[in-house]
Amino acid sequence: MCRLPYFDRFDICEAHLALEWDYNKGGVLWERPTNRRNRRSTGVQLARMGFRYGRLFDGYDSLTENGKAIYGALQLRYGLSVR
């Protein structure tokens, strides 16, 4: 059963970062409108917000269940193929 994601800033930031790691082209997820507009990666934007991921964070597999639901919703929003 697929659960709907709930608001958690940390899960949202990690999901965006993992998505960029998985789908980037030249280091940037161009499907994300903010990245196209600013011509910067999600990682740069997260760093400007003060977000830092832990040393053990390793992308999708490290996400919480909520983070994985957010990741899936982002895939749909940006029209990315589901892996």
Secondary structure, 3 states (H helix, E strand, C coil): CCCCCCCCHHHHHHHHHHHHHHHCECCECCCCHHHHHHCCCHHHHHHHCCCCCCCCCCCHHHCCHHHHHHHHHHHHHHCCCCC
